[in-house]
Amino acid sequence: MEGIGIGVLLGGVGLFLLGMALMTDGLKMAAGPALGAIISASTQTRWRGLLSGIVVTALVQSSSAVTVAAIGFVNAGLLTLGQSLWVLFGSNVGTTMTGWLVALVGLKIKVEAAALPLIALGMALRISGPETRRGAIGGALTGFGVLFLGIAFIQQGFAGSEQALDLASLSGRGVLSVAAFVLAGILLTVLMQASAAALVIVLTLAQAGIIPLSEAAAAVIGANIGTTVTAAIAVIGATPNARRAALAHVLFNLLTGVVALLLLPLMLAGVAHLREAFALESSPAVSLALFHTLFNLLGVALMWPLTGRLTLFLQGRFRTREEEVGRPQYIDHNVASVPSLAADALRREMLRLGAMTLGGVRARTALLAGQPTLPDDSAAQPGLSQAMRAFLTEVTRHAMSARTASTLALLLRIQAYYDLCQELAPDITLGCEAVDALAGSPLHAELGALASHAGQLFAQFDPAGGQPQPATAEQLAAFEAEYQAVKAALLAAGADGRLAIAAMDALTRSFSVLRRIVDQAAKAARLLDSLRREVPAGALPGNDTA
C-alpha cells in the first residue's frame, strides 16, 4: 500500500503541475495584449508598478511570464530597471493567489463535483474554438480542473501512506526543525521546479495535521527561497537585464526569508490576529496562505527604502560592452541644475551619439558597397539616446534663458535625426545579396559607386573627429542625381527581366533608405555646425543659474 501511496502522490504532483501549465498558458492567451498593456502602464510610480505586478500575476498565474514581459520592456527602453523592479516585487505578491486558491477551494472540493465538470467544459470550449479567445479560456478552465484533480490525488497519496513523504520525522526539534523545514522547502521547489507544487504539498501536510503550523511556515519560506535557484539557472547566458532581474528576485527572497525566520513567532501571531480580524476560518491551510501573503508583503516593505541603492547596484552588474560604450560621459544630475552647463554637456554628448549612429550606418553602407568591414558601436546608441532624453526632461524643470532654451530645442531636433538614422540603418543591408548576384555587370558598378558616394558623405557628416562637416548644396544635388539614375536603372532592369522583382525590391529599398539617411545626417551635421559657429568650444550658450 505504501508503494501505491507514493505513486498516487507523485501522480498528483504531476497532475498539479500539468494543470498549472494549462491554466497559465490559457490565461496568457486569453489576456492577449492586456498583459503588456497593464505592465506598460506601470511606468509612473512605485505603486502602479507594484499593483501591475500583483494584478497581472494573479490573472495569468505565472510570475515568470510577468518577469519576461518586464525585462522585455526594459530592453526596449519602455521601462527603466528601477521601475521594472516594482513589477517584479508585485509579481511575488501575486503568486500568493495560488496558495489562497488551494486553501479556500482546492482542499475542500469533491473532485467529481467540480474538477471533472471543469475539465469537460474547458475541453468543449477548447475544441470548439482552438484558435480563439474562447479556446484559450477553455484551456484555462481545463487547467483549473486538472489542478484540482492533482490536489485530490496528493491528499489521497498522503492518506494511503503517511510515510510517502516523511516530513513529519523532521518535526519536534525546535530550531533544528525550523531549519530542516526551510531546507525541505528549498529542496522540494528545486526538484519540482515549481514553488506552487511545493506549497500545495506543505498546505496538504499542515491541513492533515502531519506537521505543525510553525514548521509548515518555515517550509513556505524555504519554497520561496528555492525559486531563486530556478531563476538563477534560467538566466544563464541571458541578457544583462534578465540577469539583473533574476538577481533582484534572489535578493528579494533571501532578504525576506532571513527576516521572516527571525520574526517567525511574531509573524505567526500576526497571522492569528489577522485571521480573526477578517473572520477567516482557523484551518492550517488558510493560516499558511495568509502567512505566505504576509511574507511577500514584508519583502515589499523591506525593499521600499532600498530600491534606489539596489537599482544602482544592479546597473553595475553584468554590463555589456554596448552598455559601457553607451554610458553618458558628459551629462549627469549635478549638471542638470544649471541649464547653460547642461546644454553644453548635451552638445558634447550629441557628438558621441552622432558618431555611434553614423558609425553603424557607415559599416552597413560598406557591406552594401562590398568594401572592408568597419567598426560598429551603434548597438549602444539606443541606451545613450534614452539617457539623453531623460537628462533633457530633468533640465527643462529649471528656469533658463531664451537662448539656452533655443539651444536645447535645436539639440532635440538633432537627436531626432540621429534616432531616425538608427531606426532605418538595418534596412541598408537588405540588398546586399542582390548586389553580390550582379557582380561583373554594369549595374553592379553603378550600385557600388552610389553606395561608395553615400559612404563618403557619411564620413564627412560623422562627428567622430570632433565636428561634422556639413554638405554643400552641390554635393547633395550630385548625390540626388546619381540616386535617381540608379533607381531608374533598377526599375528598367526589373521591367525587362534582367533583375528578379524580389531583388529589385530589395535594392530599391536599400538605396531609398540610404538616400533618406543621407538627408537626415546632412540636417544633423548642418545644425551641429551652426551650434559650433554660434557657441565656440568651451563657451556657454547662456547665463542661467540654478
KOLKOL-369194 format. One line per 4 residues: number of its first residue (from 1); their letters; for each residue x, y, z of C-alpha. Coordinates in nm, 3 decimals, decimal comma. Layout:
<pts>
NUM	a	X/Y/Z; ...;
</pts>
This chain:
<pts>
1	megi	0,000/0,000/0,000; 0,289/0,232/0,072; 0,412/0,198/-0,287; 0,062/0,277/-0,409;
5	gigv	0,055/0,585/-0,186; 0,384/0,712/-0,324; 0,267/0,653/-0,680; -0,058/0,840/-0,617;
9	llgg	0,133/1,124/-0,452; 0,378/1,163/-0,740; 0,099/1,135/-0,993; -0,092/1,404/-0,806;
13	vglf	0,210/1,635/-0,817; 0,239/1,571/-1,191; -0,129/1,650/-1,247; -0,097/1,965/-1,038;
17	llgm	0,199/2,087/-1,246; 0,018/1,997/-1,569; -0,290/2,187/-1,451; -0,079/2,492/-1,362;
21	almt	0,083/2,486/-1,707; -0,251/2,455/-1,890; -0,411/2,722/-1,675; -0,119/2,964/-1,719;
25	dglk	-0,100/2,915/-2,097; -0,475/2,957/-2,134; -0,491/3,269/-1,920; -0,195/3,426/-2,104;
29	maag	-0,358/3,362/-2,441; -0,693/3,490/-2,315; -0,532/3,804/-2,173; -0,361/3,875/-2,508;
33	palg	-0,221/4,229/-2,536; -0,363/4,315/-2,192; -0,054/4,161/-2,031; 0,176/4,415/-2,195;
37	aiis	-0,074/4,699/-2,164; -0,104/4,662/-1,788; 0,271/4,634/-1,736; 0,349/4,928/-1,965;
41	astq	0,107/5,139/-1,758; 0,335/5,091/-1,458; 0,593/5,347/-1,564; 0,481/5,634/-1,344;
45	trwr	0,508/5,537/-0,977; 0,618/5,257/-0,748; 0,260/5,187/-0,650; 0,148/5,144/-1,010;
49	glls	0,437/4,909/-1,082; 0,363/4,708/-0,770; -0,009/4,682/-0,846; 0,060/4,591/-1,209;
53	givv	0,283/4,306/-1,099; 0,025/4,182/-0,850; -0,272/4,205/-1,087; -0,107/4,053/-1,394;
57	talv	0,048/3,766/-1,197; -0,283/3,694/-1,025; -0,455/3,694/-1,367; -0,213/3,469/-1,555;
61	qsss	-0,082/3,272/-1,254; 0,274/3,300/-1,381; 0,537/3,523/-1,225; 0,784/3,408/-1,492;
65	avtv	0,556/3,548/-1,767; 0,542/3,882/-1,587; 0,918/3,879/-1,535; 0,985/3,809/-1,904;
69	aaig	0,743/4,086/-2,008; 0,902/4,337/-1,769; 1,252/4,251/-1,893; 1,130/4,294/-2,250;
73	fvna	1,004/4,643/-2,169; 1,338/4,732/-2,006; 1,530/4,606/-2,309; 1,300/4,811/-2,535;
77	gllt	1,356/5,124/-2,325; 0,989/5,148/-2,220; 1,070/5,082/-1,854; 1,375/5,170/-1,650;
81	lgqs	1,536/4,898/-1,442; 1,415/5,071/-1,123; 1,056/5,076/-1,248; 1,070/4,711/-1,353;
85	lwvl	1,180/4,608/-1,003; 0,842/4,706/-0,861; 0,665/4,498/-1,124; 0,887/4,205/-1,020;
89	fgsn	0,822/4,260/-0,649; 0,450/4,284/-0,721; 0,463/3,954/-0,907; 0,595/3,789/-0,589;
93	vgtt	0,285/3,910/-0,405; 0,065/3,799/-0,696; 0,193/3,441/-0,670; 0,028/3,411/-0,327;
97	mtgw	-0,305/3,377/-0,508; -0,213/3,013/-0,575; -0,196/2,946/-0,201; -0,537/3,105/-0,146;
101	lval	-0,682/2,907/-0,436; -0,558/2,582/-0,287; -0,652/2,668/0,074; -1,001/2,803/0,008;
105	vglk	-1,106/2,578/-0,281; -0,859/2,306/-0,373; -0,850/2,124/-0,038; -1,229/2,128/0,001;
109	ikve	-1,385/2,036/-0,331; -1,510/1,695/-0,426; -1,329/1,606/-0,744; -1,636/1,451/-0,902;
113	aaal	-1,848/1,759/-0,825; -1,614/2,029/-0,951; -1,285/1,923/-1,112; -1,421/1,676/-1,367;
117	plia	-1,703/1,905/-1,491; -1,447/2,188/-1,525; -1,228/1,964/-1,740; -1,526/1,865/-1,954;
121	lgma	-1,645/2,224/-2,001; -1,293/2,351/-2,067; -1,220/2,091/-2,332; -1,554/2,159/-2,501;
125	lris	-1,464/2,528/-2,529; -1,112/2,449/-2,644; -1,225/2,205/-2,916; -1,497/2,441/-3,040;
129	gpet	-1,257/2,733/-3,086; -0,892/2,621/-3,075; -0,750/2,947/-3,216; -0,989/3,186/-3,041;
133	rrga	-1,010/3,352/-2,701; -1,291/3,108/-2,619; -1,047/2,823/-2,676; -0,788/2,992/-2,454;
137	igga	-1,044/3,029/-2,175; -1,133/2,663/-2,224; -0,767/2,570/-2,183; -0,753/2,771/-1,860;
141	ltgf	-1,067/2,600/-1,725; -0,923/2,261/-1,815; -0,608/2,358/-1,628; -0,814/2,453/-1,321;
145	gvlf	-0,984/2,116/-1,327; -0,661/1,919/-1,370; -0,500/2,126/-1,093; -0,782/2,038/-0,850;
149	lgia	-0,762/1,675/-0,962; -0,391/1,678/-0,879; -0,458/1,823/-0,533; -0,710/1,547/-0,466;
153	fiqq	-0,457/1,278/-0,561; -0,190/1,443/-0,343; -0,433/1,420/-0,048; -0,503/1,055/-0,131;
157	gfag	-0,131/0,984/-0,155; -0,071/1,110/0,196; -0,376/0,921/0,323; -0,258/0,599/0,155;
161	seqa	0,086/0,619/0,307; 0,184/0,857/0,581; 0,546/0,772/0,504; 0,514/0,873/0,138;
165	ldla	0,691/1,196/0,210; 0,824/1,162/0,561; 0,849/1,531/0,653; 0,680/1,455/0,986;
169	slsg	1,002/1,287/1,105; 1,172/1,629/1,087; 0,926/1,782/1,333; 0,952/1,848/1,706;
173	rgvl	1,317/1,952/1,736; 1,277/2,327/1,786; 1,514/2,550/1,590; 1,667/2,249/1,416;
177	svaa	1,324/2,151/1,285; 1,263/2,502/1,154; 1,596/2,492/0,969; 1,519/2,142/0,840;
181	fvla	1,182/2,251/0,701; 1,338/2,554/0,532; 1,580/2,317/0,358; 1,294/2,080/0,275;
185	gill	1,100/2,366/0,112; 1,405/2,464/-0,091; 1,467/2,103/-0,198; 1,104/2,041/-0,297;
189	tvlm	1,097/2,358/-0,509; 1,427/2,279/-0,681; 1,328/1,918/-0,754; 0,985/2,008/-0,893;
193	qasa	1,094/2,341/-1,046; 0,775/2,498/-0,908; 0,721/2,665/-0,572; 0,344/2,624/-0,623;
197	aalv	0,379/2,244/-0,616; 0,594/2,261/-0,302; 0,337/2,495/-0,147; 0,045/2,261/-0,214;
201	ivlt	0,234/1,971/-0,052; 0,307/2,180/0,257; -0,053/2,303/0,274; -0,179/1,944/0,248;
205	laqa	0,055/1,824/0,524; -0,045/2,111/0,753; -0,415/2,068/0,681; -0,387/1,695/0,767;
209	giip	-0,216/1,780/1,097; 0,103/1,596/1,000; 0,327/1,898/1,066; 0,266/2,199/1,296;
213	lsea	0,197/2,547/1,161; 0,534/2,695/1,260; 0,730/2,431/1,071; 0,495/2,447/0,773;
217	aaav	0,559/2,825/0,764; 0,934/2,754/0,761; 0,881/2,524/0,460; 0,689/2,804/0,284;
221	igan	0,986/3,033/0,343; 1,214/2,763/0,201; 0,992/2,722/-0,106; 1,023/3,095/-0,177;
225	igtt	1,399/3,081/-0,138; 1,405/2,774/-0,365; 1,259/2,976/-0,652; 1,581/3,178/-0,658;
229	vtaa	1,775/2,867/-0,764; 1,537/2,816/-1,057; 1,568/3,183/-1,153; 1,948/3,172/-1,136;
233	iavi	1,962/2,864/-1,361; 1,709/3,008/-1,606; 1,914/3,322/-1,685; 2,246/3,154/-1,761;
237	gatp	2,354/3,312/-2,089; 2,057/3,551/-2,087; 2,057/3,928/-2,146; 2,208/4,158/-1,881;
241	narr	1,864/4,289/-1,785; 1,738/3,932/-1,739; 2,031/3,860/-1,509; 1,967/4,178/-1,313;
245	aala	1,601/4,087/-1,274; 1,699/3,738/-1,153; 1,946/3,887/-0,905; 1,676/4,125/-0,777;
249	hvlf	1,446/3,824/-0,734; 1,719/3,636/-0,544; 1,796/3,931/-0,315; 1,424/3,993/-0,252;
253	nllt	1,357/3,634/-0,147; 1,679/3,586/0,050; 1,641/3,908/0,248; 1,272/3,846/0,311;
257	gvva	1,338/3,483/0,409; 1,608/3,573/0,663; 1,396/3,847/0,824; 1,085/3,626/0,826;
261	llll	1,274/3,347/1,004; 1,398/3,590/1,267; 1,044/3,724/1,315; 0,865/3,389/1,271;
265	plml	0,688/3,381/1,613; 0,572/3,742/1,570; 0,452/3,678/1,215; 0,253/3,371/1,320;
269	agva	0,095/3,573/1,600; 0,012/3,841/1,343; -0,144/3,576/1,119; -0,370/3,465/1,405;
273	hlre	-0,482/3,826/1,471; -0,544/3,896/1,101; -0,738/3,573/1,061; -0,966/3,674/1,345;
277	afal	-0,995/4,032/1,221; -1,105/3,921/0,874; -1,324/3,640/1,014; -1,132/3,372/0,822;
281	essp	-1,161/3,008/0,918; -0,898/2,874/1,153; -0,773/2,593/0,929; -0,393/2,550/0,898;
285	avsl	-0,417/2,586/0,518; -0,582/2,929/0,541; -0,328/3,037/0,806; -0,042/2,933/0,574;
289	alfh	-0,195/3,114/0,275; -0,221/3,427/0,493; 0,138/3,378/0,612; 0,257/3,344/0,251;
293	tlfn	0,090/3,675/0,162; 0,225/3,847/0,475; 0,571/3,711/0,395; 0,578/3,869/0,049;
297	llgv	0,428/4,196/0,174; 0,710/4,203/0,429; 0,952/4,175/0,137; 0,793/4,474/-0,035;
301	almw	0,817/4,677/0,287; 1,184/4,583/0,328; 1,266/4,675/-0,031; 1,077/5,007/-0,029;
305	pltg	1,364/5,215/0,115; 1,636/5,004/-0,053; 1,526/5,010/-0,416; 1,730/5,316/-0,517;
309	rltl	2,054/5,162/-0,394; 1,954/4,821/-0,528; 1,898/4,969/-0,874; 2,244/5,129/-0,875;
313	flqg	2,396/4,803/-0,755; 2,222/4,603/-1,028; 2,314/4,852/-1,300; 2,679/4,797/-1,214;
317	rfrt	2,647/4,421/-1,267; 2,650/4,213/-1,589; 2,744/4,514/-1,802; 2,798/4,451/-2,173;
321	reee	3,037/4,640/-2,399; 2,736/4,817/-2,554; 2,628/4,944/-2,213; 2,979/5,062/-2,131;
325	vgrp	3,011/5,244/-2,463; 2,659/5,384/-2,433; 2,711/5,522/-2,083; 2,692/5,906/-2,081;
329	qyid	3,026/6,081/-2,035; 2,922/6,446/-2,004; 2,568/6,458/-1,862; 2,470/6,390/-1,501;
333	hnva	2,222/6,507/-1,239; 2,458/6,773/-1,099; 2,493/6,947/-1,436; 2,116/6,939/-1,498;
337	svps	2,050/7,205/-1,232; 2,235/7,469/-1,441; 2,074/7,468/-1,788; 2,357/7,657/-1,958;
341	laad	2,608/7,394/-1,844; 2,359/7,122/-1,928; 2,321/7,248/-2,286; 2,697/7,243/-2,340;
345	alrr	2,725/6,893/-2,188; 2,437/6,773/-2,403; 2,603/6,913/-2,716; 2,921/6,717/-2,637;
349	emlr	2,717/6,404/-2,574; 2,536/6,464/-2,903; 2,867/6,437/-3,087; 2,915/6,092/-2,932;
353	lgam	2,561/5,992/-3,026; 2,618/6,102/-3,385; 2,947/5,912/-3,405; 2,777/5,591/-3,281;
357	tlgg	2,486/5,632/-3,520; 2,690/5,713/-3,830; 2,949/5,450/-3,738; 2,674/5,189/-3,772;
361	vrar	2,544/5,348/-4,091; 2,893/5,355/-4,246; 2,955/4,990/-4,150; 2,634/4,879/-4,322;
365	tall	2,699/5,101/-4,625; 3,044/4,944/-4,661; 2,881/4,600/-4,671; 2,645/4,719/-4,945;
369	agqp	2,937/4,860/-5,142; 3,139/4,540/-5,100; 3,411/4,720/-4,902; 3,603/4,602/-4,590;
373	tlpd	3,403/4,587/-4,267; 3,415/4,899/-4,048; 3,388/4,908/-3,665; 3,029/4,941/-3,539;
377	dsaa	2,921/5,051/-3,190; 2,572/5,153/-3,295; 2,417/4,887/-3,065; 2,500/5,127/-2,778;
381	qpgl	2,313/5,417/-2,942; 1,960/5,347/-2,805; 2,086/5,339/-2,446; 2,272/5,669/-2,479;
385	sqam	1,978/5,829/-2,661; 1,740/5,723/-2,384; 1,973/5,865/-2,118; 1,997/6,195/-2,308;
389	rafl	1,618/6,228/-2,330; 1,581/6,159/-1,959; 1,850/6,421/-1,889; 1,676/6,677/-2,111;
393	tevt	1,347/6,617/-1,927; 1,527/6,688/-1,599; 1,688/7,004/-1,737; 1,355/7,151/-1,853;
397	rham	1,232/7,161/-1,492; 1,471/7,451/-1,426; 1,442/7,814/-1,532; 1,662/7,909/-1,828;
401	sart	1,731/8,188/-2,072; 1,562/8,202/-2,412; 1,896/8,136/-2,580; 1,955/7,819/-2,378;
405	astl	1,600/7,702/-2,446; 1,662/7,754/-2,819; 1,986/7,557/-2,800; 1,816/7,268/-2,622;
409	alll	1,536/7,265/-2,880; 1,796/7,251/-3,156; 1,976/6,963/-2,985; 1,647/6,777/-2,953;
413	riqa	1,594/6,811/-3,330; 1,945/6,678/-3,396; 1,879/6,382/-3,170; 1,557/6,307/-3,359;
417	yydl	1,756/6,299/-3,685; 2,010/6,057/-3,538; 1,740/5,837/-3,383; 1,569/5,807/-3,722;
421	cqel	1,902/5,718/-3,887; 1,950/5,445/-3,625; 1,599/5,314/-3,685; 1,645/5,300/-4,064;
425	apdi	2,003/5,167/-4,070; 1,926/4,789/-4,060; 1,741/4,816/-4,393; 2,056/4,933/-4,570;
429	tlgc	2,178/4,574/-4,598; 1,853/4,435/-4,745; 2,005/4,447/-5,093; 2,349/4,300/-5,015;
433	eavd	2,273/3,959/-5,164; 2,122/4,113/-5,475; 2,428/4,335/-5,524; 2,660/4,031/-5,500;
437	alag	2,448/3,842/-5,753; 2,503/4,125/-6,007; 2,884/4,105/-5,986; 3,050/4,188/-6,316;
441	splh	2,753/4,371/-6,467; 2,736/4,746/-6,542; 2,450/4,778/-6,291; 2,674/4,632/-6,020;
445	aelg	2,930/4,906/-6,084; 2,659/5,175/-6,066; 2,525/5,039/-5,738; 2,875/5,018/-5,587;
449	alas	2,953/5,374/-5,695; 2,633/5,509/-5,535; 2,698/5,320/-5,209; 3,058/5,448/-5,203;
453	hagq	2,935/5,803/-5,265; 2,695/5,770/-4,969; 2,981/5,632/-4,756; 3,194/5,937/-4,838;
457	lfaq	2,913/6,171/-4,734; 2,861/5,978/-4,408; 3,233/6,007/-4,334; 3,202/6,383/-4,389;
461	fdpa	2,896/6,406/-4,160; 3,046/6,180/-3,891; 3,127/6,381/-3,575; 3,374/6,115/-3,453;
465	ggqp	3,662/6,351/-3,532; 3,519/6,633/-3,319; 3,288/6,823/-3,555; 3,099/6,707/-3,864;
469	qpat	3,139/6,896/-4,190; 2,804/6,995/-4,344; 2,737/6,918/-4,710; 2,712/7,186/-4,974;
473	aeql	2,402/7,216/-5,190; 2,609/7,097/-5,488; 2,715/6,779/-5,302; 2,359/6,691/-5,209;
477	aafe	2,233/6,767/-5,561; 2,501/6,544/-5,714; 2,408/6,256/-5,482; 2,037/6,301/-5,559;
481	aeyq	2,103/6,293/-5,934; 2,313/5,976/-5,901; 2,042/5,814/-5,687; 1,768/5,894/-5,939;
485	avka	1,978/5,748/-6,221; 2,039/5,423/-6,027; 1,674/5,399/-5,930; 1,571/5,432/-6,297;
489	alla	1,827/5,165/-6,393; 1,691/4,927/-6,126; 1,331/4,973/-6,240; 1,431/4,919/-6,603;
493	agad	1,626/4,604/-6,515; 1,327/4,470/-6,325; 1,086/4,556/-6,608; 1,284/4,381/-6,884;
497	grla	1,368/4,072/-6,678; 1,739/4,133/-6,624; 1,671/4,155/-6,250; 1,427/3,949/-6,043;
501	iaam	1,143/4,154/-5,898; 1,231/4,045/-5,543; 1,593/4,154/-5,593; 1,478/4,482/-5,749;
505	dalt	1,252/4,550/-5,447; 1,533/4,476/-5,201; 1,779/4,702/-5,383; 1,525/4,980/-5,424;
509	rsfs	1,451/4,963/-5,052; 1,821/4,964/-4,957; 1,910/5,267/-5,165; 1,591/5,452/-5,078;
513	vlrr	1,681/5,411/-4,711; 2,037/5,517/-4,788; 1,911/5,833/-4,956; 1,683/5,913/-4,660;
517	ivdq	1,965/5,863/-4,409; 2,191/6,092/-4,614; 1,919/6,357/-4,587; 1,878/6,313/-4,208;
521	aaka	2,253/6,300/-4,140; 2,308/6,611/-4,354; 2,049/6,803/-4,150; 2,211/6,692/-3,823;
525	arll	2,558/6,794/-3,947; 2,429/7,134/-4,058; 2,266/7,205/-3,721; 2,570/7,087/-3,526;
529	dslr	2,788/7,313/-3,738; 2,559/7,608/-3,669; 2,591/7,539/-3,295; 2,969/7,524/-3,327;
533	revp	2,982/7,859/-3,504; 2,738/8,014/-3,259; 2,900/7,865/-2,948; 3,280/7,835/-2,964;
537	agal	3,430/7,533/-2,787; 3,424/7,586/-2,410; 3,177/7,873/-2,423; 2,833/7,852/-2,265;
541	pgnd	2,508/7,915/-2,453; 2,358/8,138/-2,184; 2,396/8,283/-1,834; 2,148/8,067/-1,644;
545	ta	2,173/7,994/-1,279; 2,023/7,718/-1,075;
</pts>
